[in-house]
Amino acid sequence: MTKERLTSLDVFRGFTIFLMTIVNNPGSWDAIYAPLEHAEWHGCTPTDLVFPFFVFIMGTAIPFAMPVKHFDGSVFNKIVVRSLRIFCLGLFLSVFSRIHLFGLEGIPLLSVRLIIAFAVAYALLGNFSMKVKTVLAVGIFIILLSLSFSGLEHFEDTRIPGVLQRIAIVYFFTSILYLKTNLKTQLLVLATLLIGYWILMAFVPVPGFGPANFDKGTNLAAWLDDTLLNGHLWASSKTWDPEGILSTLPAIGTGILGMYIGQFLNLPIDKIEIVKKTAIAGTVLLIGGLFWNIFFPINKSLWTSSYVLYTAGIATICLTLLYYIIDIQGYKKWTKLFLIWGVNPMIVFFFSGIIPRALSAIKVADPKNAGEEIGLQAYIYNHGIVPCFENPMNASLAYALLYALFWSLILWIFYKQKLIFKV
């Protein structure tokens, strides 16, 4: 199953998804260790590395998935369909808790939602012919988008942007760029995206707010989100989105940098020479990001150009170390845990988002508050985990680790059965 794959890249992907699962599923959002939280605004914590790492890894995988540069209608269709499938998986996560049918409530309604979720997952992750994949992807995309803009009560404020949606867009543009251009053109596009984004954010006045700025909610990216996607943005902000429209442009830059490093790793030269080249590239990117931070602060929600260079630099250095340890020195015994996560990222991403929503929808009596009900997830945490720990942050982290262990068991079964779910 892994012979034709770069083991270090799978391990890096697996570690990233593993960390994502932990930081996205604490027992309580009010009790989290600082490294497992996002930076309040400017700055970068370990948690802020997860998303750009995943985008970077996706870009790195492109040269391995398409070792021969051949572009025609068939290849273009595959790229479009794969992008649509990823986009639909993300959009369905926004739609899942809004599904209402026949006046159902409680467990019957949840059962219907889960049946639909499994059907969507099967349609988007199943191994069908290209023709069937195309029909399913386009059909589901039209249905989800129609519901989101239908004006129906439960769907009127469905969030359109999202993590998987951004990954889909980045994959689409990065794949085409890889197939249609050379390294020099790719660097030119990268520079145009990053410098152009900085100029827009730093110098273009914001309608209704005044001078250009990098502040929360009043910057140009926030204005564009609110103008074009009003009512369909992140619930925590309402008027802007961390995966918004304008900030997706530099995110494509992250994918390009990953793709660039992937082409280094594919060079027909001595592996030690590859390590030297990628180590230098990672160091240059990291220093460049820190320097640009002086003028354009490192910021995940804005996906600033300095953030692109800084996170890509760290990602390159991490991948270089893994490549040297695993693929050159051959130390692979310790990698199995992350390898089983790395070969099945989409199934984890999708259902690790569905499960917490489903558990929260199941209401049970709260023993501490007579007559009140709480979600099953809160019940498990409050009455099964919290009593075992004096420190609430330890309890919260323990819950996240147990959830990751639960997924590790599932992924181990998939791995032993050689089941890989691909979009």
N, C-alpha and C positions, 0 to 999 in steps of 0.2 A: 504493500500500500504506500510505502514511503520511498521506494527505490528511486523514483523519478522526481522526487521532491528534494529541495534543499533543507536538510534537517534543521540547521540552525535557524532558518527563517520560520519553519513551523514551530520551533520551540519559542522563538521570540513572539510570534503571534499568540501562542498558547499562554505565555506568561502575561501578555497584555490583556487577553480576554479573562484570564483568571483574576487579575487585579481589578479589571472592570467590574466583574461580578461581585467582588468584595466591597468596592467603594459604592456600588449602586444599591447594595442591600444591607445596610446596617440595621441592627435591631431597633435603634431609635435615631432619628435625624438630629435629636437634641444632645446626643452623647457620642461624639466622633472625635478620634484623635486627629490633631491638626494635619498630619501628612495625608490623611484620608479624606480631607475636605478640599474643595476648590478654593483658589484664592478669591478673596472678596471682590476684587476688581483687577487692578494691575498686579502683576506678579505671577509666579508659577510654582505650584506644589507638585509632589509626585503624582497626585490625582490628575492634575492638568496635563500630564504627559500621556495619559491613556488614549484619548481620542486621536491626537496627532500621530501617535505611534501606530495606531491601527490604519490610519490613512496612508502613512509612510510605508507600512508593510504591504498594503494593498498595491501601492505603486511599485514596490520592489518585486512583487510577484509577477507583474505583467510581462517582463522579458522572459521569465521562465515558462509562463503559460503560452506565450507566443514567440517561441525561439526563432521562427522564420517570419520575417516581415512580409506579409502578403495581405493586401487589402482589396476586397471586392465587395459586391453586394451581399454575399453570403456572410462574410466576416462582419460587415457593418451590422447586419441583422442580428447576429449573435451578441454583439456589443450592446445594441439597443435593448434587446430582450433581457439580457443579464442586468442591465441598469434598471429597467422597469421592474424586474422581479425584486431587486434589492429595495428599490423605492417603495414598492407595494408592501413589503414586509414591515418597513418603518411606518408607513401611513396607517397600516392596520392596527399597529400598537396604539395609535391615537384614537382609532375608531372603536376598538374592542369594548371598552367600558360604556360606550354610548349606544350599543345595540339594544333595541327594545322591540319585541315582537308579541303581538296578540295579547297585550296587557299582562304578560307574565312578570312575576316578581320572584325574588329570592333564589332558591336552588334551581327551580325550573328555568328561570331566565339565564342563570349562570351556565347551566348545562347546554342551553342553546348557543350561548356565546363560545363555549369551549368547543362544541362540535364545529362551529363555523371557523374557529381559529385553527383546528386540526385540518379542516378542509382546505383553508387558505394555505397553510404550511405545506400540505401535500401537493397542492397545485403549483406552488412556487418553488418547492425544493425537490419535487419528484423527478425521476429520470425518464422524461418523455422525449418523443421525437422533437426536432426543432420546430416543426409546424405546430404541434400541439402546445409547446412552450410559448410560442408567439401568441397564439390565440388566447391562452390562459392569462398571460402577462398583460396583454392589451385589454382584455375583458375585465380583469380585476382592477386594473388601473382606472379604467373608465367608471366602474361602479363606485370605487372608493372616492374618486374625485367628485363624482356627481353627488354622492351623499354629503360630502364635505361642503359643497356649495349649493345644496338643495334648499337651504333655509328651514329644513325640518327641525323641530324643537330640539331634539337631542344631538343633532349634528351641526348646528348653526355656528358653533365656535370651535370646530375641530381644528387642531393644530396641523398645519401643512408641513412646515419645516421639521427637521429632526435629524438625529445622528445617522440612521441608515439612509435617509433621503440625501443627506450631504455626501455620504460615501458613494451612493449611486451616481450622483452628478459628477463627482471627482473621477470615478472609474470611467465614465463615458468619455470625458474630454481627454483624460490621460492616456487611455488606450488608443484613441484615434491619433493623438499627438505622437505616440510611440511608433505607430505603424506608418505614419505619413511623413515623418520628419527625421532629421539626423540630430546628433548630440548638440551641435552648434545652435540649430534652430530651437531646440528644446530649452537651452539655456537662455536664449533671447526671449522666448515666451515667458519663462520664469521671471526674468528681470522685469519685463513689461508688466506682468501681473503684480509683483511685489512693490515696485516703484510707483506704478500707476495707482495702486490702492493707497499707498502712503500719501501721495499727492492729493487724492480725493478726500481722504480723511483729515489731512492736516491743513488744507488750504481752501477747500470749497465751503462757503457759508452754508449753514443748515437752515432751510426754510422754516420760519416760525420760531426758531431758537436763536439765531444770530451767527456769530463767528464759528468757524470750524473748531471742533473740540473732540476730546477722547473720553468724555464723561458718560456715565450710565444714562441711557434714555434720551440724551439730547444730541448725540452725534449723527453724522450723515447716514450711517448704516441703519441706525434705529429709525430715523425719519423715513427711509426707503421701505423698511419692513412694514411700518405702520401705514404707509401710503398704499402699498400694493397688496398687503396681506392683512389688513385691518380685521380684527375679530378671529384671525386664524393663527395666532402667535402663541408663544410659550405662556402657559397659564400663570406662572409666577411673576411675569412682567407685564403682560397684556399688550404693551405698546412696542416691544422689540423682541428679537429672538436671538439666542446665542448661536443658532444654526441658520441665521437669516440669509438674505439674498446677496447683499454686497460682500459680506465676509466669506462667502463661498468661493470668491475669486482667489484670495490668497490660499484657501484650503486646497485648491487645485495645484497651487505651488508646492504644497507639502507632498501631494501625490507625484508631482514631477520630480522632486528631489529623491523620493523613494525609487521611482523608475530609473533615475540616473544612476543611483547606487546599484540597482539590480543589473544594469548593463555592465557596470564595473565587475560585478561578481560573475558575469557570464563571459568575461574576456578570456580568450584562449592563451593565457599566460600562466606562469608559475603562481601558485596560490599565495605564497608569501608576498609576492609583488602586489597581488590584489589587496592583501591586508594592509600593506604600506600605503597604497593609494586611498583606500577607504578611510584609514585612520587619519591621514592628512586632510581628506575632505571633511570628515566629521569635526576635526579640530577647527578648521577654517570656518565652517558653518556655525559652530558654537560661539567662537569669538566674534564673528560677524553679527550674530544675534544679540550678544551682550553690548556690542558697540551701538547697534541701531536702537537698542532699548533706551539710549540717552535721548533720542529724538522722537521715537515711536514706541511707547512702553509695551513690554511683553504683556499680552492680555489674551486669554483664551476666548472670552466671549466676543471680542472684536476680531479674533484670529489675526492679530497684527503681523506685519511683515517680519518684525523682530522675533515674534513668537514662532513663525514658520522656520526661520533659520536656527533659532535656539533649540527648538524641540527636534528638528531634523538632525542637528548636530549630535544631540544626545542619542537619538535613535541610531544614527550611523555608527557611533562609537560602541554602543551596546551590541549591535549586530556584528560589528567587526570582531569584538571579543568572543561572541558566541561562535562565529564562523571559524575563528582560530582554534578555539577549544574543542568544538564538536566536529567540524568538517575537515580540519587539518590534523589536529592531535588525536582525534578519534575518541575523546572522552564522552561517551553517549549514555552510559548506564543511568546517570542521574536525571536524564531528560524525559523519561517516560510520562511523568505527571503532566508536564507542560505540552508534550507531544500530543497526548490524547485530546487536549483542549485545542491545540493549534490546527488540527486537521478538520475540525467540525465547528468553526466559529459561528456560522450563521444560525444553526439550530440552537446554540446557546444564547446568542444575542436575542433571538425572537422569543423563545419560550422562557428565558430568565426574566423577560419583561411581562409575559402573560401570567406566570405563576403568582407573583406578588399581587397582581390585580385580582386574580381569582380568589386567593386566600383572604384578601381584604373584603371581598364581596360576600364571603360566608360569615354570617353573623351568629355569635354564640353569647350566652349569658355571661356577664362579667361577675365573678364571685365577690369582688371587692366593692361593687356598686350594684346593690339589689335593684332589679327592674331595668337595668341598662344592658345594652348589647354592644359588643365590640367585634371587630373583624378577627377571623381565625388567626391571621398572622400576628396581630397584636396580642391575642390570647396566648399563643405559643411563646412569644417573647416574654410577656409580663409574668406569666405563671410557670413557664418552663425553664427560662434562661436567667432572668433577673435574680431570682432567689439564690442562685448558685454563686453570685459574685457581689462583692462589696462595692466595687468601683463600677458605676453605670457604663463607663466607656469600655471597660473590659467585657461587660455583658453584651453590649452592642456589637463589639468586634467578634465575640464568640458566635453570635447569631450569624453574622456574615460568613465566618469561616465554616460553620456547619452547613450553610446553604451552598457554599463552594464545594464542600465535601459531598453533599448530595448530588451535585452536578458531576463531580469527578467519578462517582460510581456509575452514573448513567453513561458518561462518555467512555469509561473503561469497557463497558458492555458493547457499545458501538464499535470501539476500536478492535476488540477481540472478534467481533462479527464482521469486521472490515466494512462497516457502514459509514460512508462519507456522504453527507448531505450538502449538495452544491446548488448555488443559484445559476 
